[in-house]
Amino acid sequence: MFTKSRALRVALLTLIVQQAWASDGQPADAAMAMVTITGGRPTSLPTQIPTTIEGITAAQIEQSINAADAEDALKYFPSLNVRKRYIGDYDHAVLASRASGTGNSARSLVYADGILLSNLLGNGATFTPRWGMVAPDEIERVDVLYGPFSAAYPGNSAGAVVDYLTRMPTSLEVHGRLSGFSQGFKQYGNDHTYGGRQGSLSVGNKTGDLSWWVSLNRLDNDSQPITFANKLVSAGVPGKGGVPVTGAIADKNPANADWLILGDTNQIHTVQGHAKIKLAYDLTPSIRASYTLGWWKNDAHRDVASYLRDAAGNTISSGTVNIGGRQYTLTPADFAPATGELEHWMQGLSLKSHTKGIWDWELALSNYDYRKDLVRTPTSFANASGTLTDMSGTGWSTLAAKGIWRPYADNRHIVDIGVQRDSFRLRTLVSGTSDWQGGAAGAAMSSFNGDTRLESLYAQDTWRFVPDWKATLGGRLERWSAFNGSIGSGTVVKRFGERHETSFSPKFALSHDLDQDWTLKASAGRAVRYPTVSELYQGAIVGDTLMNNDPNLKPERSVTSELTAERKLEKGLLRATWFHETTSDALYSQRNVNVTPNVTNIQNVGRIRTDGLELAAQADDVLWQGLDLNGSVTYTDSTITGNVNFPTSIGKDQPRVPRQRATLLATYHPTDKWSASLGARYSGRQWGTLDNTDPNGASYTGYSSYFVTDVRVRYRIDKQWTASAGIDNLGNRKYWAFHPYTQRTFIAELQYDLK
């Protein structure tokens, strides 16, 4: 079964990470790197967790990881990958998990202090979790739950649930950090250095019953080019017409067809601001009220650079050109710069009891609002006209009431119950403008709107019926609604009918302690992932007719199971997990070959079967005092087994789910002042298409394998000051996930802490 990179995976078997479970079902507080969990729980996690859980603390992040963004904390978690293309990537950094690729953003959930950050308005690379609402230096801990085994979460938890717990002080704290980064990037006709800087400041305190926290963060960074203008050689018209130009670079696309790379596009200068206020007030010794207000702003400029030159050396980016005896027409879309102005707000309010008695409860609500979201793009070579895309008013809100019943003082029987309501609204208006860089919106060109709502009732009963056995039985009843859907083209607007569906998802888990060192666990669960607004309200208006829409699009239905064996070590843990998932009616964009002409849109893929083995290990003080090792190895076989609309995909690998993945993180701290780490991340071959017709992954729009190493050194100057330096992608590996990832990047930090 393990046919590739055998030496690497065998070497990593004993170097992996896993979270131990204490006998009462709570994560253990043992001092283990990558998995230590201390203090209270974040509000989004249930009291009983019937599944594999991993975690990392702020101290471990600071020692071992070059964390410029919040998602960097997930770099070395087993089976996870964040498609982060550059520092500050705000619109494509999608989370992938065991059986879900980076095109399946709606199959995972990300929370911060119980507030939903996942963008469930769509499913794909552009529906990125709102990572920018969490600054790296405000993180206290990150927990990851694998699989849809907890009744407390909707079907979007099929892959994983990520929960960020941010700082809430018990005394005066002041933190400041300055960092800088630089990347040398060489690809096609580009050979430049790109850099950026980041600064953050946070202050918090607790006075009597009131706790408060204020954090500020500013990021200013230049990314490498992430897209490239191109033309297929076969699309050129033989002849002598057009302006003769040089500079085009011959290459092969992922399907191994000859194409020409004409220039860099989408070189992004992003300036991001982040601010957050958190308040917590103890109304009584056992009831706490909490409020969070978050603000995130981003000004982005996307520049272009043509490689094409005429005989006089002038740069050519428009008109008709001749390359090697073939004529090509450059359209405004080939070299179109763009600007973005985004301002998002989030709020969260909760009231929670923590008596630890027979009953505890929580009321929580949150709202995420696209207060301003404008993207400007030119559409003409002749003048400054363009388009203005406005998504203001888009967002989501959540409301939940939860309860915990503990009928016995020894907690051998615990019941979690809850009701939830999650609402999502998408508002998109595209208008023409006479000045694409700053003009007002003109006549409406198109619009796209819709709402979905999920109302849920869940219960989960955890029962330690004998000392060595524990069972968890749960269920989730969901009512899904879709409404207010419409697509507009000019003055023509087509509206969609409402939809309502109900589903029930059972959950089951069983664990057995063989002895004080060995534990066996089995979990199973069903997850129903309903279509997002963008998937459901699809299509286009041709004349006065709505085309390419599927009003009967079905939800994804996944049945997932896992078997786990855990072995406690003197200073560490070993884990082996076999997992299986069968997903019916998976939601993918594909071509329907059963209709003429063929239609490409979001469709249901009949069945995908996934089997895998995840091995994890963690050990402290390995070989010598102060050396901690963590790592993981995952083998996954994810195959499309049924697809009526696109039969050539049957028997092929699910897109963007590699067969092999591995991580390794070695951290050495010889003294309290010094620490050094070496990390490695490996991913095997993956495909970008359902029928696996893209064999060339080492090209723009391809998906490649990679082996990347990172290093970090940290020195505590005194009680308050710390200096760090690191390199990501030490070996300067060139690798792709449609876009190019960053190449070798240097990072330096200076940090101040008063606490």
WOWOBEL-V716822 format. One record per residue. N is the residue number from 0. SS is DSSP state (helix for helix, strand for strand, loop for the rest). PHI is phi in whole degrees, 0 to 359 (* if undefined). OMEGA is omega in whole degrees, 0 to 359 (* if undefined). Layout:
n,ss,phi,omega
N,SS,PHI,OMEGA
N,SS,PHI,OMEGA
//
This chain:
n,ss,phi,omega
0,loop,*,180
1,loop,267,187
2,loop,261,183
3,loop,241,176
4,loop,52,183
5,helix,302,183
6,helix,298,180
7,helix,297,185
8,helix,291,178
9,helix,295,179
10,helix,296,184
11,helix,271,186
12,loop,305,184
13,loop,263,187
14,loop,241,194
15,loop,252,191
16,loop,245,173
17,loop,204,179
18,loop,272,176
19,loop,283,174
20,strand,254,174
21,loop,288,186
22,loop,296,180
23,loop,267,177
24,loop,90,178
25,loop,270,175
26,strand,301,184
27,loop,288,178
28,loop,259,179
29,loop,298,185
30,loop,279,179
31,loop,242,177
32,loop,297,177
33,loop,70,187
34,loop,229,182
35,loop,292,174
36,loop,234,183
37,loop,230,175
38,loop,73,184
39,loop,281,182
40,loop,268,168
41,loop,294,188
42,loop,291,185
43,loop,276,181
44,loop,271,174
45,loop,289,181
46,loop,289,180
47,loop,242,186
48,loop,241,185
49,loop,271,185
50,loop,202,176
51,loop,295,179
52,strand,226,175
53,strand,235,180
54,strand,207,176
55,strand,213,182
56,strand,258,179
57,helix,300,181
58,helix,298,180
59,helix,289,176
60,helix,297,182
61,helix,298,181
62,helix,286,198
63,helix,242,192
64,loop,233,171
65,loop,282,188
66,loop,255,175
67,loop,270,178
68,loop,232,183
69,helix,300,183
70,helix,290,178
71,helix,296,178
72,helix,298,184
73,helix,265,189
74,loop,306,190
75,loop,246,175
76,loop,286,179
77,loop,301,170
78,loop,67,179
79,loop,255,174
80,strand,210,173
81,strand,255,182
82,loop,280,180
83,loop,270,187
84,loop,272,181
85,loop,197,179
86,loop,295,182
87,loop,90,179
88,loop,296,188
89,loop,253,185
90,loop,227,177
91,loop,217,185
92,loop,275,185
93,loop,270,180
94,strand,270,174
95,strand,248,182
96,strand,229,188
97,loop,306,186
98,loop,244,182
99,strand,226,181
100,loop,269,182
101,loop,284,171
102,loop,263,185
103,loop,245,184
104,helix,296,183
105,helix,278,178
106,helix,257,173
107,strand,212,181
108,strand,231,178
109,strand,234,179
110,strand,235,170
111,strand,228,183
112,loop,53,178
113,loop,85,180
114,strand,266,183
115,strand,290,176
116,loop,255,180
117,loop,294,179
118,loop,266,184
119,loop,266,174
120,loop,277,179
121,loop,198,181
122,loop,225,181
123,loop,160,189
124,loop,298,184
125,loop,274,180
126,loop,256,187
127,loop,277,170
128,loop,305,184
129,loop,277,182
130,helix,303,184
131,helix,297,177
132,helix,281,176
133,loop,234,175
134,loop,279,184
135,helix,304,186
136,helix,276,174
137,helix,262,181
138,strand,287,172
139,strand,261,180
140,strand,197,173
141,strand,233,176
142,strand,244,177
143,strand,231,174
144,strand,255,183
145,strand,259,172
146,loop,85,186
147,loop,268,189
148,loop,265,177
149,loop,259,179
150,loop,291,183
151,loop,285,185
152,loop,236,177
153,loop,288,184
154,helix,295,175
155,helix,294,177
156,helix,275,183
157,helix,307,180
158,loop,270,183
159,strand,195,172
160,strand,239,178
161,strand,251,180
162,strand,233,175
163,strand,267,170
164,strand,253,181
165,strand,260,187
166,loop,297,168
167,loop,220,194
168,loop,286,171
169,loop,252,175
170,loop,205,183
171,loop,297,176
172,strand,226,173
173,strand,225,181
174,strand,226,176
175,strand,221,179
176,strand,212,171
177,strand,239,180
178,strand,217,177
179,strand,223,181
180,strand,215,182
181,strand,214,181
182,strand,230,170
183,strand,269,186
184,strand,236,179
185,strand,225,180
186,strand,202,183
187,loop,53,181
188,loop,265,182
189,strand,255,175
190,strand,212,185
191,strand,222,174
192,strand,250,180
193,strand,238,183
194,strand,213,180
195,strand,194,181
196,strand,210,182
197,strand,212,176
198,strand,223,180
199,strand,216,177
200,strand,213,178
201,strand,217,181
202,strand,221,178
203,strand,206,181
204,strand,197,173
205,strand,229,179
206,strand,234,183
207,loop,63,181
208,loop,269,184
209,strand,254,172
210,strand,246,179
211,strand,215,183
212,strand,210,177
213,strand,232,178
214,strand,226,179
215,strand,229,180
216,strand,211,176
217,strand,226,179
218,strand,238,177
219,strand,226,187
220,strand,216,171
221,strand,254,178
222,strand,276,167
223,strand,288,172
224,strand,301,182
225,strand,246,171
226,strand,224,184
227,strand,220,176
228,strand,295,184
229,strand,208,174
230,strand,219,172
231,strand,294,178
232,helix,302,183
233,helix,294,180
234,helix,278,179
235,loop,285,179
236,strand,265,180
237,strand,301,179
238,loop,149,184
239,loop,254,182
240,loop,289,178
241,loop,91,179
242,strand,281,178
243,strand,295,181
244,loop,225,174
245,strand,239,176
246,loop,108,178
247,loop,294,184
248,strand,251,180
249,strand,285,181
250,strand,205,174
251,strand,241,180
252,loop,281,183
253,loop,302,178
254,loop,273,180
255,loop,68,173
256,loop,273,180
257,strand,290,173
258,strand,216,181
259,strand,244,175
260,strand,267,189
261,strand,260,181
262,strand,168,177
263,strand,277,169
264,strand,222,178
265,strand,62,168
266,strand,271,196
267,strand,258,168
268,strand,257,183
269,strand,245,175
270,strand,239,186
271,strand,240,174
272,strand,242,181
273,strand,223,175
274,strand,217,181
275,strand,212,173
276,strand,237,176
277,strand,235,179
278,strand,232,175
279,strand,220,182
280,strand,228,179
281,strand,275,179
282,strand,296,173
283,strand,219,177
284,loop,301,184
285,loop,237,180
286,strand,230,182
287,strand,237,172
288,strand,255,182
289,strand,228,178
290,strand,221,178
291,strand,231,174
292,strand,235,181
293,strand,239,180
294,strand,225,178
295,strand,221,181
296,strand,231,180
297,strand,216,170
298,strand,249,185
299,strand,237,176
300,strand,236,182
301,strand,251,185
302,strand,261,181
303,strand,229,178
304,strand,209,179
305,strand,282,174
306,loop,272,190
307,loop,282,178
308,strand,227,175
309,loop,274,185
310,loop,296,180
311,loop,269,180
312,loop,87,179
313,loop,283,177
314,strand,286,181
315,loop,243,179
316,loop,223,179
317,loop,209,177
318,strand,88,180
319,strand,257,183
320,strand,237,178
321,strand,237,181
322,strand,234,177
323,loop,59,178
324,loop,83,176
325,strand,235,185
326,strand,260,180
327,strand,228,177
328,strand,253,178
329,strand,272,180
330,loop,262,177
331,loop,303,181
332,loop,288,182
333,loop,293,181
334,loop,231,183
335,loop,256,172
336,loop,289,179
337,strand,203,174
338,strand,229,178
339,strand,225,176
340,strand,232,185
341,strand,237,174
342,strand,216,183
343,strand,242,178
344,strand,234,171
345,strand,224,177
346,strand,221,175
347,strand,215,180
348,strand,225,179
349,strand,218,175
350,strand,228,191
351,strand,220,174
352,strand,259,179
353,loop,216,180
354,loop,283,187
355,loop,64,178
356,loop,266,183
357,loop,293,181
358,strand,236,165
359,strand,224,185
360,strand,211,178
361,strand,208,170
362,strand,241,184
363,strand,215,173
364,strand,218,180
365,strand,211,178
366,strand,212,175
367,strand,238,189
368,strand,230,170
369,strand,281,182
370,strand,297,176
371,strand,214,181
372,strand,206,185
373,strand,241,174
374,strand,234,182
375,strand,243,181
376,strand,217,176
377,strand,284,179
378,loop,232,185
379,loop,218,172
380,loop,281,190
381,loop,283,182
382,loop,211,185
383,loop,265,183
384,loop,292,181
385,strand,190,179
386,strand,238,178
387,strand,234,179
388,strand,259,186
389,strand,243,178
390,loop,249,179
391,loop,302,182
392,loop,95,175
393,loop,289,176
394,strand,160,180
395,strand,207,178
396,strand,218,181
397,strand,226,177
398,strand,217,183
399,strand,214,170
400,strand,232,185
401,strand,232,177
402,strand,219,179
403,strand,230,179
404,strand,245,179
405,strand,236,185
406,loop,288,182
407,loop,239,182
408,loop,296,182
409,loop,273,176
410,loop,60,178
411,loop,284,180
412,strand,221,182
413,strand,227,180
414,strand,240,173
415,strand,255,177
416,strand,227,179
417,strand,187,170
418,strand,234,184
419,strand,219,174
420,strand,219,180
421,strand,243,183
422,strand,237,183
423,strand,229,181
424,strand,226,178
425,strand,243,179
426,strand,228,181
427,strand,227,178
428,strand,230,177
429,strand,253,182
430,strand,236,172
431,strand,279,176
432,strand,212,181
433,loop,283,179
434,loop,225,188
435,loop,294,183
436,loop,276,182
437,loop,197,183
438,loop,285,178
439,loop,285,178
440,loop,293,177
441,loop,258,182
442,loop,293,179
443,strand,293,178
444,strand,258,179
445,strand,201,177
446,strand,213,183
447,strand,207,184
448,strand,224,175
449,strand,174,179
450,strand,227,168
451,strand,227,179
452,strand,215,178
453,strand,234,177
454,strand,252,191
455,strand,226,172
456,strand,229,182
457,strand,224,174
458,strand,213,181
459,strand,216,185
460,strand,246,178
461,strand,249,189
462,strand,224,171
463,strand,270,190
464,strand,280,168
465,strand,220,187
466,loop,306,186
467,loop,259,183
468,strand,235,176
469,strand,219,180
470,strand,239,175
471,strand,232,180
472,strand,234,183
473,strand,214,177
474,strand,203,181
475,strand,227,177
476,strand,258,186
477,strand,232,175
478,strand,238,184
479,strand,253,178
480,strand,227,174
481,strand,229,186
482,strand,202,180
483,strand,60,180
484,strand,282,178
485,strand,202,173
486,strand,231,179
487,strand,238,174
488,strand,223,186
489,loop,64,180
490,loop,267,181
491,strand,268,179
492,strand,234,177
493,strand,248,183
494,strand,252,180
495,loop,261,175
496,loop,284,177
497,loop,284,175
498,strand,225,178
499,strand,219,177
500,strand,216,179
501,strand,233,179
502,strand,215,176
503,strand,231,182
504,strand,238,177
505,strand,281,179
506,strand,224,180
507,strand,209,175
508,strand,212,179
509,strand,217,177
510,strand,229,181
511,strand,221,175
512,strand,273,179
513,loop,294,176
514,loop,201,183
515,loop,289,182
516,loop,250,187
517,strand,253,175
518,strand,225,175
519,strand,248,181
520,strand,221,175
521,strand,226,180
522,strand,223,176
523,strand,212,180
524,strand,196,175
525,strand,254,178
526,strand,227,176
527,strand,246,181
528,strand,255,184
529,loop,284,178
530,loop,300,175
531,loop,281,179
532,helix,304,184
533,helix,293,178
534,helix,285,186
535,helix,285,184
536,loop,266,183
537,loop,252,176
538,loop,122,181
539,strand,212,179
540,strand,261,176
541,strand,244,186
542,loop,69,177
543,loop,239,186
544,strand,239,176
545,strand,275,184
546,strand,244,171
547,loop,63,176
548,loop,249,176
549,loop,244,182
550,loop,290,182
551,loop,253,180
552,loop,305,185
553,loop,267,173
554,loop,285,171
555,strand,289,177
556,strand,231,183
557,strand,243,171
558,strand,245,188
559,strand,237,176
560,strand,217,176
561,strand,210,174
562,strand,238,186
563,strand,228,170
564,strand,239,180
565,strand,240,179
566,strand,232,177
567,strand,284,174
568,strand,255,179
569,loop,300,177
570,loop,222,180
571,strand,166,184
572,strand,203,172
573,strand,243,178
574,strand,217,171
575,strand,232,182
576,strand,230,169
577,strand,263,180
578,strand,230,180
579,strand,220,176
580,strand,217,171
581,strand,241,181
582,strand,247,176
583,strand,258,177
584,strand,59,177
585,strand,301,184
586,strand,265,180
587,strand,218,169
588,strand,277,181
589,strand,206,178
590,strand,266,176
591,strand,270,184
592,loop,273,182
593,loop,270,178
594,loop,238,180
595,loop,234,355
596,loop,290,179
597,loop,301,179
598,strand,243,175
599,strand,248,178
600,strand,196,177
601,strand,288,182
602,strand,224,175
603,strand,270,172
604,strand,269,191
605,strand,310,184
606,strand,203,174
607,strand,232,180
608,strand,249,180
609,strand,232,172
610,strand,235,181
611,strand,201,177
612,strand,229,180
613,strand,241,179
614,strand,246,184
615,strand,221,179
616,strand,208,177
617,strand,213,179
618,strand,210,177
619,loop,258,179
620,loop,54,179
621,loop,278,179
622,loop,69,176
623,loop,210,183
624,loop,300,176
625,loop,96,180
626,strand,258,179
627,strand,248,181
628,strand,236,175
629,strand,222,178
630,strand,189,180
631,strand,206,174
632,strand,224,179
633,strand,230,171
634,strand,246,183
635,strand,227,173
636,strand,243,183
637,strand,245,191
638,strand,234,173
639,strand,281,184
640,strand,250,177
641,strand,202,180
642,loop,195,185
643,helix,296,185
644,helix,286,184
645,helix,217,189
646,helix,300,183
647,helix,292,178
648,helix,275,183
649,loop,294,182
650,loop,88,181
651,loop,263,180
652,strand,290,174
653,loop,297,182
654,loop,302,171
655,loop,64,173
656,loop,245,183
657,loop,291,180
658,loop,286,180
659,strand,234,173
660,strand,218,178
661,strand,204,174
662,strand,224,175
663,strand,211,176
664,strand,223,178
665,strand,248,181
666,strand,236,180
667,strand,241,178
668,loop,233,184
669,loop,293,178
670,loop,222,177
671,loop,292,183
672,loop,271,188
673,strand,249,166
674,strand,211,178
675,strand,218,182
676,strand,223,173
677,strand,230,180
678,strand,242,177
679,strand,220,179
680,strand,228,182
681,strand,232,173
682,strand,222,179
683,loop,280,183
684,loop,300,174
685,loop,218,183
686,loop,246,177
687,loop,256,183
688,loop,240,180
689,loop,295,181
690,loop,263,175
691,loop,57,181
692,loop,260,179
693,loop,233,186
694,loop,289,183
695,loop,265,181
696,loop,279,185
697,loop,268,181
698,loop,204,176
699,loop,304,186
700,loop,76,177
701,loop,267,179
702,strand,232,190
703,loop,251,167
704,loop,284,177
705,strand,200,169
706,strand,225,188
707,strand,236,177
708,strand,242,180
709,strand,228,177
710,strand,228,178
711,strand,207,176
712,strand,233,183
713,strand,228,181
714,strand,228,177
715,strand,272,184
716,loop,292,175
717,loop,207,186
718,loop,297,184
719,loop,256,190
720,strand,254,178
721,strand,222,176
722,strand,242,180
723,strand,223,174
724,strand,216,181
725,strand,204,177
726,strand,225,170
727,strand,263,184
728,loop,59,184
729,loop,304,182
730,loop,277,178
731,loop,58,180
732,loop,289,173
733,loop,264,180
734,loop,215,194
735,strand,227,162
736,strand,223,191
737,loop,71,175
738,loop,265,175
739,strand,283,171
740,loop,285,177
741,loop,296,172
742,loop,266,188
743,loop,307,185
744,strand,233,178
745,strand,263,182
746,strand,227,176
747,strand,228,184
748,strand,222,170
749,strand,229,188
750,strand,234,177
751,strand,238,180
752,strand,225,173
753,strand,236,179
754,loop,200,*
//
